[in-house]
Amino acid sequence: MTIKEMQDRKREMGYTNELIAEKSGVPLGTVQKLFAGLTKAPRRKTVEAIGKVLSEDSGRPVEDVRKNYSSYGRQPVRGIREPQPVYGEGTEQGKNTLKDYYALPDDRRTELIDGYFYDMAAPTKEHQTILMQIALQLSSAVDSHPACRLYIAPLDVCLDNDDDTMVQPDILIVCNQDDRDERRVNGAPDFIVEILSPSSRYHDMFRKLNKYRLAGVREYWIVDPKSRKVTVYDFEHDELPASFTFDDTVPLMISDGEFSVDFVKIRRVLERYAE
């Protein structure tokens, strides 16, 4: 497998550099350099280890992996709770619509993706702390652009303007959109942040990653509280994902780097709350 083929396969499967490093045993820095094109003559063992990860998953051929991660719910993904029974109309999974979504009990937090329901666990205090700290820093960016709006979960987003998908991103920014619908956002937000939890890890890293990309989201951040890392997907410029830590300041690409989020401040708040 050539480097170009690995780059294409990585993009198709929605794998991050961190996940490839974890699965292959290749150091993260080596993986990042390889996919950034900084390594002109990578070692054969490195290429073979990464190529194996990108062509197999638990012994399955890559065609099955693509089907698993690109159909947004039609195949079970490891780490994701199996779809729950539907309330209301008795519609079978995979055929649910917004009518079924709105018929669910008010206390049930659920996302509907391509006709499948996915229950969402209640967020932790750490999750909510990170969410609020990111939102506070992003508010200045939005205040400087009257055409943009900043929202936090729970808020319905009818991502594809269709009848079988409704998601609730942790943080979103929408610009130049019709804002007259008080119930929900219609269409793809410009910017989305998802903060990982044990129950949502693969849901956010694979299913929603691909869904957001195809819907037209311009930028997607995945924040991992466990590893203290931030993965940035700049879909608008079709760039390879960039990796940051909670020791970095992360630029907002939709603002051309004019604004950023200082994760050092967020880390300090988390440390203070943990005392």
DRENGUKE-183819 format. One line per 4 residues: number of its first residue (from 0); their letters; for each residue x, y, z of N, C-alpha, C, O. Coordinates in steps of 0.2 Angstrom, whole numbers, plus 2048, in hexadecimal, padded with zeros to 3 digits. Example, Ala and Ser with C-alpha at 12.3 -4.5 7.8 and 13.67 -1.06 7.14 Angstrom:
<sites>
0 = as = 842/7E4/827/83E/7EA/827/842/7F0/827/847/7EF/82A ~ 840/7F5/823/844/7FB/824/840/800/827/843/806/828
</sites>
This chain:
<sites>
0 = mtik = 804/7FA/800/800/800/800/804/806/800/809/807/804 ~ 803/80B/7FB/807/811/7FB/805/816/800/800/815/803 ~ 809/81B/801/807/820/806/801/824/804/7FC/825/808 ~ 800/825/7FD/7FA/828/7FB/7F4/824/7FC/7EF/826/7FE
4 = emqd = 7F5/81D/7FB/7EF/819/7FC/7ED/818/804/7E8/818/805 ~ 7F3/819/808/7F1/819/80F/7EE/81F/811/7E9/81F/815 ~ 7F0/825/80E/7EC/82B/810/7E5/82B/80E/7E1/82D/811 ~ 7E4/828/808/7DD/828/805/7D9/823/80A/7D3/824/80C
8 = rkre = 7DC/81D/80C/7D8/818/810/7D7/81B/817/7D1/81A/819 ~ 7DB/81F/819/7DB/822/820/7D5/827/820/7D1/827/825 ~ 7D4/82B/81A/7CF/82F/81A/7C8/82C/819/7C3/82E/81C ~ 7C8/827/815/7C2/823/814/7BF/820/81A/7B9/820/81C
12 = mgyt = 7C4/81D/81F/7C2/819/825/7C1/81E/82A/7BE/81C/830 ~ 7C3/824/82A/7C2/829/82F/7C7/828/835/7C5/82B/83A ~ 7CC/825/834/7D1/823/839/7D5/82A/83B/7D7/82E/837 ~ 7D6/82B/841/7DB/830/844/7E2/82D/844/7E3/827/844
16 = neli = 7E7/832/844/7EE/830/845/7EF/82C/84C/7F2/827/84C ~ 7EB/82E/851/7EC/82B/858/7E9/824/857/7EC/81F/85A ~ 7E4/823/854/7E1/81C/854/7E5/817/850/7E6/812/852 ~ 7E8/81A/84A/7ED/816/846/7F3/814/84A/7F6/80F/84A
20 = aeks = 7F6/819/84E/7FB/818/852/7FA/813/858/7FE/80E/859 ~ 7F4/813/85B/7F2/80E/860/7F1/807/85D/7F4/802/860 ~ 7EE/807/857/7ED/800/854/7F3/7FD/851/7F4/7F7/851 ~ 7F8/801/84E/7FE/7FF/84B/804/7FE/84F/808/7FA/84E
24 = gvpl = 804/801/855/80A/801/859/80F/806/857/815/806/85A ~ 80E/80A/851/813/80F/84F/812/815/853/80C/817/854 ~ 818/818/855/817/81E/859/813/824/855/813/824/84F ~ 80F/828/859/80B/82D/856/80E/832/852/80C/833/84D
28 = gtvq = 814/834/854/818/839/850/81A/836/84A/81A/83A/845 ~ 81C/830/849/81D/82C/843/817/82C/83E/818/82E/838 ~ 811/82B/841/80B/82A/83D/80A/831/83A/808/832/835 ~ 80A/836/83F/808/83D/83C/80D/83F/837/80B/842/832
32 = klfa = 814/83E/838/818/840/832/817/83C/82C/817/83F/826 ~ 815/836/82C/814/832/826/80E/835/822/80E/836/81C ~ 809/836/826/803/839/822/803/840/820/7FF/842/81C ~ 807/844/824/809/84B/822/80D/84B/81C/80F/851/819
36 = gltk = 810/846/81A/815/846/814/81C/848/816/820/84A/812 ~ 81E/848/81D/824/84A/81F/829/845/81F/82F/846/81F ~ 827/83E/81E/82C/839/81E/82C/836/817/827/833/814 ~ 832/838/814/832/836/80C/834/82E/80B/832/82C/806
40 = aprr = 837/82B/810/839/824/80F/838/821/816/83C/81F/81A ~ 831/81F/817/82F/81C/81E/832/815/81E/833/812/819 ~ 833/812/824/836/80B/825/830/807/822/82A/808/823 ~ 833/801/81F/82E/7FC/81D/829/7F9/822/823/7F8/821
44 = ktve = 82C/7F8/828/828/7F5/82E/822/7FA/830/81D/7F8/831 ~ 824/801/82F/81F/806/831/819/806/82C/814/806/82E ~ 81B/806/826/816/806/820/812/7FF/821/80C/800/820 ~ 815/7FA/822/811/7F4/823/80C/7F4/829/807/7F1/828
48 = aigk = 80F/7F6/82E/80A/7F6/834/804/7FB/833/7FF/7F9/835 ~ 806/801/830/800/805/82F/7FB/803/82A/7F5/803/82A ~ 7FE/800/824/7FA/7FD/81F/7F6/7F8/821/7F0/7F7/81F ~ 7F8/7F4/826/7F4/7EE/829/7EE/7F1/82D/7E9/7EE/82C
52 = vlse = 7EF/7F6/830/7EA/7F9/834/7E4/7FC/82F/7DE/7FB/830 ~ 7E7/7FF/82A/7E2/802/825/7DF/7FD/820/7DA/7FF/81C ~ 7E1/7F7/820/7DE/7F2/81C/7DA/7EC/820/7D7/7E8/81D ~ 7DB/7ED/826/7D7/7E8/82A/7D5/7EB/830/7D7/7F0/833
56 = dsgr = 7D0/7E8/833/7CD/7EA/83A/7CA/7E4/83D/7C5/7E1/83B ~ 7CE/7E1/842/7CC/7DB/846/7CB/7D5/841/7C7/7D1/842 ~ 7CF/7D5/83C/7CF/7CF/837/7CB/7D0/832/7CA/7CC/82D ~ 7C7/7D6/831/7C2/7D7/82C/7C6/7DA/826/7CA/7DF/827
60 = pved = 7C4/7D9/820/7C7/7DD/81A/7C5/7E4/81A/7BF/7E5/81D ~ 7C8/7E8/817/7C7/7EF/817/7C0/7F1/814/7BD/7F6/816 ~ 7BD/7ED/80F/7B7/7EE/80D/7B2/7EE/812/7AD/7F2/812 ~ 7B2/7E9/817/7AE/7E9/81C/7AE/7EF/821/7AA/7F1/824
64 = vrkn = 7B5/7F1/822/7B6/7F6/827/7B3/7FD/824/7B0/801/828 ~ 7B4/7FE/81D/7B0/804/81A/7A9/804/81C/7A6/809/81D ~ 7A6/7FE/81A/79F/7FD/81B/79D/7FF/822/798/802/824 ~ 7A1/7FD/827/7A0/7FE/82E/7A0/805/830/79B/807/834
68 = yssy = 7A5/809/82E/7A6/80F/830/7A3/815/82B/7A3/81A/82D ~ 7A1/813/825/79F/818/821/797/818/820/794/81C/81C ~ 794/813/822/78C/812/821/789/816/827/782/815/827 ~ 78C/819/82C/78A/81D/831/784/819/835/77F/81C/837
72 = grqp = 785/813/837/780/810/83B/77D/809/839/77A/806/83D ~ 77E/808/833/77B/802/830/77F/7FB/832/77C/7F6/831 ~ 785/7FC/835/789/7F7/838/78B/7F9/83F/78C/7FF/840 ~ 78B/7F4/844/78D/7F6/84A/794/7F8/84B/798/7F5/847
76 = vrgi = 796/7FD/84E/79D/7FF/84F/79F/7FE/856/79B/7FF/85B ~ 7A5/7FB/857/7A7/7FA/85E/7A7/800/862/7A9/805/860 ~ 7A5/7FF/868/7A5/804/86D/79E/808/86D/79D/80D/871 ~ 79A/807/868/793/80A/868/78E/806/86A/78D/800/868
80 = repq = 78A/809/86F/784/805/871/77F/803/86B/77E/807/867 ~ 77D/7FD/86B/778/7FB/866/772/7FF/866/770/801/86B ~ 76F/800/860/769/805/860/764/802/864/763/7FC/865 ~ 760/807/867/75B/805/86C/755/804/869/754/807/863
84 = pvyg = 750/801/86C/749/800/869/746/807/868/747/80C/86C ~ 742/808/863/73E/80E/862/738/80F/866/734/80A/866 ~ 737/815/868/730/816/86B/72C/819/866/72E/81D/862 ~ 725/818/867/720/81C/863/71D/818/85E/719/814/85F
88 = egte = 720/818/857/71D/815/852/71F/80E/850/71C/80B/84C ~ 723/80B/854/725/804/853/729/804/84D/72A/7FE/84A ~ 72C/809/84A/730/808/844/737/804/846/73A/805/84B ~ 739/800/841/73F/7FC/842/745/801/841/745/805/83D
92 = qgkn = 74B/7FF/844/751/802/844/753/803/83D/753/7FE/839 ~ 756/809/83B/758/80A/834/753/80D/830/754/80F/82A ~ 74C/80E/832/747/811/82F/744/816/833/73E/818/831 ~ 747/818/838/744/81E/83C/744/824/839/749/826/835
96 = tlkd = 740/829/83A/73F/82F/837/73F/835/83D/73F/833/843 ~ 73F/83B/83B/73E/840/840/738/840/844/738/842/84A ~ 733/83D/841/72C/83C/844/72E/837/84A/72B/839/850 ~ 731/832/849/733/82E/84F/737/831/854/737/830/85A
100 = yyal = 73C/835/851/741/839/856/73D/83D/85B/73E/83D/861 ~ 738/841/858/734/846/85C/72F/842/861/72C/845/865 ~ 72E/83C/85F/729/838/863/72D/835/869/729/832/86E ~ 733/835/86A/737/832/86F/736/836/876/734/83C/876
104 = pddr = 736/833/87C/735/836/882/73A/83C/883/740/83C/880 ~ 738/842/886/73C/848/887/743/846/88A/748/84A/889 ~ 743/841/88F/749/840/893/74E/83B/890/753/839/893 ~ 74C/839/889/751/835/886/755/839/881/752/83B/87C
108 = rtel = 75B/839/882/760/83D/87E/763/838/879/766/833/87A ~ 761/839/872/762/834/86D/764/838/867/762/83E/866 ~ 768/835/863/76A/837/85C/767/833/857/767/82D/858 ~ 764/835/851/762/832/84C/766/832/846/767/838/843
112 = idgy = 769/82D/844/76E/82D/83E/76C/828/839/76D/822/83A ~ 76A/82B/833/768/826/82D/763/821/830/763/81B/82E ~ 75E/823/834/759/81F/836/75A/81B/83C/756/817/83E ~ 760/81B/83F/762/817/845/762/81C/84B/765/821/84A
116 = fydm = 75F/81A/850/760/81D/857/766/81B/85A/768/815/85B ~ 76A/820/85D/76F/81F/862/76E/823/868/76E/829/868 ~ 76E/81F/86E/76D/822/874/773/825/876/779/823/875 ~ 773/82B/87A/779/82F/87C/779/82F/884/774/831/887
120 = aapt = 77E/82D/887/77F/82D/88E/77F/834/891/782/838/88D ~ 77D/835/897/77E/83C/89A/785/83E/89A/78A/839/89C ~ 787/844/899/78E/846/899/791/846/8A0/78D/847/8A5 ~ 797/845/8A1/79B/846/8A7/79C/84D/8A9/79B/852/8A5
124 = kehq = 79E/84F/8AF/7A0/855/8B1/7A6/858/8AD/7A6/85E/8AB ~ 7AB/853/8AC/7B1/855/8A8/7AF/857/8A1/7B1/85C/89E ~ 7AA/853/89E/7A8/855/897/7A5/85C/897/7A6/860/893 ~ 7A0/85D/89C/79D/863/89C/7A2/869/89D/7A1/86F/89B
128 = tilm = 7A7/868/8A1/7AC/86D/8A3/7AF/86F/89C/7B0/875/89B ~ 7B2/86A/899/7B5/86B/892/7B0/86F/88D/7B3/874/88A ~ 7AA/86D/88D/7A6/870/888/7A5/877/88A/7A5/87B/885 ~ 7A4/879/890/7A2/880/892/7A9/884/891/7A8/88A/88F
132 = qial = 7AE/881/892/7B5/885/891/7B6/887/88A/7B8/88C/888 ~ 7B5/882/886/7B6/883/87E/7B1/888/87C/7B3/88C/878 ~ 7AB/887/87E/7A5/88C/87C/7A7/893/87E/7A6/898/87A ~ 7A9/894/884/7AB/89B/887/7B0/89E/882/7B0/8A4/881
136 = qlss = 7B5/89A/880/7BB/89D/87C/7B8/89E/875/7BB/8A3/872 ~ 7B4/89A/873/7B1/89B/86C/7AD/8A1/86B/7AB/8A3/866 ~ 7AA/8A3/871/7A5/8A8/871/7A7/8AE/86E/7A4/8B2/86A ~ 7AE/8B0/86F/7B1/8B6/86D/7B1/8B6/865/7B0/8BB/862
140 = avds = 7B3/8B0/862/7B3/8AF/85B/7AC/8B0/858/7AC/8B4/853 ~ 7A7/8AE/85B/7A0/8AE/858/79E/8B6/859/79B/8B8/855 ~ 7A0/8B9/85F/79D/8C0/860/7A0/8C4/85A/79D/8CA/859 ~ 7A6/8C2/858/7A9/8C7/852/7A6/8C6/84C/7A8/8C9/847
144 = hpac = 7A2/8C1/84B/79F/8BF/844/797/8BF/845/795/8B9/847 ~ 794/8C4/844/78D/8C4/845/789/8BF/841/783/8BD/843 ~ 78B/8BC/83C/788/8B8/838/788/8B1/83B/785/8AC/838 ~ 78C/8B0/840/78D/8A9/843/78A/8A8/84A/789/8AD/84D
148 = rlyi = 788/8A2/84C/785/8A1/852/788/89B/855/78A/896/852 ~ 789/89B/85C/78C/896/860/787/892/864/783/896/867 ~ 787/88C/864/782/888/867/785/882/86B/78B/880/869 ~ 782/880/871/785/87A/874/77F/875/875/779/877/875
152 = apld = 781/86E/876/77C/869/877/778/86A/87D/77B/86D/882 ~ 772/868/87E/76F/864/878/76B/869/874/767/86D/876 ~ 76C/868/86D/769/86C/868/768/867/862/76D/865/860 ~ 762/867/85F/761/862/859/764/866/853/764/86C/852
156 = vcld = 768/861/84F/76B/864/849/768/85F/843/76A/859/843 ~ 764/861/83F/761/85D/839/767/85D/834/766/861/82F ~ 76C/859/834/772/85A/831/772/85A/829/775/85E/826 ~ 76E/856/827/76D/855/81F/767/858/81D/765/857/817
160 = nddd = 763/85C/821/75C/85E/81F/758/859/81C/754/85A/817 ~ 759/853/81F/754/84D/81D/750/84B/822/74F/84E/827 ~ 74D/845/822/748/842/826/74B/83D/82B/747/83A/82F ~ 751/83B/82A/753/835/82E/75A/836/832/75D/832/834
164 = tmvq = 75C/83D/833/762/83E/837/761/844/83B/75F/84A/839 ~ 762/844/842/762/849/846/768/848/84C/768/843/84F ~ 76D/84D/84C/772/84C/851/772/852/856/76F/857/855 ~ 776/851/85B/777/856/860/77E/857/862/781/854/867
168 = pdil = 782/85A/85E/789/85B/85F/78A/85F/866/786/863/868 ~ 790/85E/869/791/861/86F/792/869/86E/78F/86D/872 ~ 795/86B/869/796/872/868/796/873/860/798/86F/85C ~ 792/879/85E/792/87A/857/792/881/856/78F/885/85A
172 = ivcn = 794/883/850/794/88A/84D/791/88A/846/793/886/842 ~ 78C/88E/845/788/88E/83F/789/896/83C/788/89A/840 ~ 78B/897/836/78B/89D/833/787/89E/82D/787/899/829 ~ 784/8A4/82C/780/8A5/826/77B/8A0/825/77A/89E/81F
176 = qddr = 778/89E/82A/772/899/829/76B/89C/82B/76B/8A1/830 ~ 766/89A/828/75F/89C/82A/75E/89A/832/75E/894/833 ~ 75D/89F/836/75D/89D/83D/756/89E/840/755/89F/846 ~ 751/89D/83C/74A/89F/83E/747/899/841/742/899/845
180 = derr = 74A/893/840/747/88D/844/74A/88C/84B/74F/88B/84C ~ 745/88D/850/747/88E/857/748/887/85A/74C/886/85F ~ 746/881/856/747/87B/859/74E/878/858/750/874/85C ~ 751/879/852/756/876/850/75A/87A/84B/758/87F/848
184 = vnga = 761/877/849/765/87A/844/763/875/83E/763/86F/83E ~ 762/878/838/761/874/832/767/875/82D/769/87A/82B ~ 76A/86F/82C/770/86F/827/776/86E/82B/776/86E/832 ~ 77C/86E/828/782/86C/82B/785/873/82E/785/878/82B
188 = pdfi = 787/872/835/78A/878/838/791/879/835/794/874/831 ~ 794/87F/836/79B/880/833/7A0/87D/837/7A5/87B/835 ~ 79F/87C/83E/7A4/87A/842/7A0/876/848/79B/878/84A ~ 7A3/870/849/7A1/86C/84E/7A6/869/853/7AC/868/851
192 = veil = 7A5/869/85A/7A9/865/85E/7A5/860/862/7A0/861/864 ~ 7A8/85A/862/7A6/854/866/7AB/852/86B/7B1/852/86A ~ 7A9/852/871/7AD/850/877/7AC/848/878/7A6/847/87A ~ 7B1/844/878/7B0/83D/878/7AE/83B/87F/7B1/83E/884
196 = spss = 7AB/836/880/7A9/832/886/7AA/82B/885/7AA/829/87F ~ 7AA/827/88A/7AB/81F/888/7A6/81D/884/7A7/818/880 ~ 7A0/81F/885/79A/81C/881/799/81F/87A/796/81C/876 ~ 79C/825/879/79C/828/872/7A2/828/86E/7A2/82B/868
200 = ryhd = 7A7/825/870/7AE/825/86D/7AE/824/866/7B0/828/862 ~ 7AC/81E/864/7AB/81C/85D/7A6/81F/859/7A7/820/853 ~ 7A1/821/85D/79B/824/859/79E/82B/857/79C/82D/851 ~ 7A1/82F/85B/7A4/835/859/7AA/835/854/7AA/839/84F
204 = mfrk = 7AE/830/855/7B4/82F/851/7B3/82C/84A/7B7/82D/846 ~ 7AE/829/849/7AD/825/843/7A6/827/840/7A6/82A/83A ~ 7A1/825/843/79A/826/83F/799/82D/83E/797/82F/839 ~ 79A/831/843/798/838/843/79D/83C/83F/79C/841/83C
208 = lnky = 7A3/83A/83F/7A9/83D/83B/7A7/83D/834/7A7/842/831 ~ 7A5/837/831/7A4/836/82A/79D/83A/829/79D/83D/823 ~ 798/83A/82D/792/83D/82C/793/845/82C/790/848/827 ~ 797/847/830/798/84F/830/79C/851/82A/79A/856/826
212 = rlag = 7A1/84D/828/7A5/84E/822/7A0/84E/81B/7A1/853/818 ~ 79C/849/81B/798/849/815/792/84E/815/790/850/80F ~ 790/850/81B/78B/855/81B/78D/85C/819/789/860/818 ~ 794/85D/81A/796/864/818/799/868/81E/79A/86E/81D
216 = vrey = 79A/865/824/79D/869/829/7A4/86B/827/7A8/867/824 ~ 7A6/871/829/7AC/873/826/7B2/871/82B/7B7/870/829 ~ 7B1/871/832/7B6/86F/836/7B3/86B/83C/7AE/86D/83F ~ 7B7/866/83E/7B4/861/843/7BA/860/848/7BF/85E/846
220 = wivd = 7B9/861/84F/7BD/860/854/7BB/85A/858/7B5/85A/85A ~ 7BF/855/859/7BE/850/85E/7C3/851/864/7C9/851/864 ~ 7C0/852/86A/7C3/853/870/7C3/84D/874/7BE/84B/876 ~ 7C9/84B/876/7C9/844/87A/7CC/846/881/7D2/847/882
224 = pksr = 7C7/846/886/7C9/848/88D/7CE/843/890/7D2/845/894 ~ 7CD/83D/88E/7D2/837/891/7D9/838/88F/7DD/838/893 ~ 7DA/839/889/7E1/83A/886/7E3/841/886/7E9/843/885 ~ 7DF/846/888/7E0/84D/887/7E3/84F/880/7E8/853/880
228 = kvtv = 7DF/84D/87B/7E1/84E/874/7DB/851/871/7D5/850/872 ~ 7DD/855/86B/7D8/858/867/7DA/857/860/7DF/858/85E ~ 7D5/854/85C/7D6/852/855/7D2/857/851/7CC/857/852 ~ 7D5/85A/84C/7D1/85F/848/7D1/85D/841/7D6/85B/83E
232 = ydfe = 7CB/85D/83E/7CA/85B/837/7C7/861/834/7C2/864/835 ~ 7CC/863/82F/7CA/869/82B/7C7/867/824/7CB/866/81F ~ 7C1/865/825/7BE/862/81F/7BE/867/819/7BE/865/813 ~ 7BD/86E/81A/7BC/873/815/7C2/873/811/7C2/874/80B
236 = hdel = 7C8/872/813/7CE/872/80F/7D1/86B/80E/7D6/86A/80B ~ 7CD/866/810/7CF/85F/80F/7D6/85D/812/7D9/859/80F ~ 7D7/860/818/7DE/85E/81A/7DE/858/81F/7D8/856/821 ~ 7E3/855/820/7E4/84F/824/7E3/852/82B/7E4/858/82D
240 = pasf = 7E0/84E/830/7DE/850/836/7E5/852/83A/7EA/84F/839 ~ 7E4/858/83E/7EA/85A/842/7E8/858/849/7E3/858/84C ~ 7EE/857/84D/7ED/854/854/7F0/859/858/7F6/85C/857 ~ 7ED/85B/85E/7EF/860/863/7EE/85C/86A/7EB/857/86A
244 = tfdd = 7F1/85F/86F/7F0/85D/876/7ED/863/87A/7EC/868/877 ~ 7EC/861/880/7E9/866/885/7EF/86B/887/7EE/86F/88C ~ 7F5/86B/884/7FA/86F/885/7FB/874/87F/800/878/87F ~ 7F6/874/87B/7F6/878/874/7F1/87D/874/7EC/87D/878
248 = tvpl = 7F2/882/870/7EC/886/86E/7EA/884/867/7EE/884/862 ~ 7E4/883/866/7E1/880/860/7DE/885/85C/7D9/888/85E ~ 7E0/886/855/7DD/88B/851/7D7/889/84E/7D6/883/84D ~ 7D2/88E/84E/7CC/88D/84A/7CD/88E/843/7CD/894/841
252 = misd = 7CC/889/83F/7CE/889/838/7C9/88D/834/7CB/890/82F ~ 7C3/88D/836/7BD/890/832/7BE/898/833/7BB/89C/82F ~ 7C3/89A/838/7C4/8A1/839/7CB/8A3/836/7CE/8A8/837 ~ 7CE/89E/832/7D5/89E/82F/7DA/8A0/835/7DF/8A3/834
256 = gefs = 7D9/89D/83A/7DD/89D/840/7DD/8A4/844/7E1/8A5/848 ~ 7D8/8A8/842/7D7/8AE/846/7D6/8AD/84D/7D8/8B1/852 ~ 7D2/8A8/84E/7D0/8A6/855/7D2/89F/857/7D4/89B/853 ~ 7D3/89E/85D/7D5/897/860/7D2/896/867/7CF/89A/86A
260 = vdfv = 7D3/88F/869/7D1/88D/86F/7D8/88B/873/7DB/887/871 ~ 7D9/88E/879/7DF/88D/87D/7DD/887/882/7DA/888/887 ~ 7DF/881/880/7DE/87B/884/7E2/87B/88A/7E1/877/88F ~ 7E7/87F/88A/7EB/87F/891/7E7/882/896/7E7/87F/89C
264 = kirr = 7E3/887/895/7DE/88A/899/7D9/885/89C/7D7/884/8A1 ~ 7D7/881/897/7D2/87C/898/7D5/876/89D/7D2/874/8A2 ~ 7DB/874/89B/7DE/86F/89F/7DF/872/8A7/7DE/86E/8AB ~ 7E1/878/8A7/7E1/87B/8AE/7DB/87B/8B2/7DB/87A/8B8
268 = vler = 7D5/87D/8AE/7CF/87C/8B2/7CD/875/8B4/7CB/874/8BA ~ 7CF/870/8B0/7CD/869/8B2/7D2/867/8B8/7CF/864/8BC ~ 7D8/86A/8B8/7DC/868/8BD/7DA/86B/8C4/7DA/868/8C9 ~ 7D7/871/8C3/7D5/875/8C9/7CF/872/8CC/7CE/871/8D2
272 = yae = 7CA/86F/8C7/7C4/86C/8C9/7C5/865/8CD/7C2/863/8D1 ~ 7CB/862/8CB/7CD/85C/8CD/7D0/85C/8D4/7D1/857/8D7 ~ 7D2/862/8D6/7D5/862/8DD/7D1/861/8E3/7D3/861/8E8
</sites>
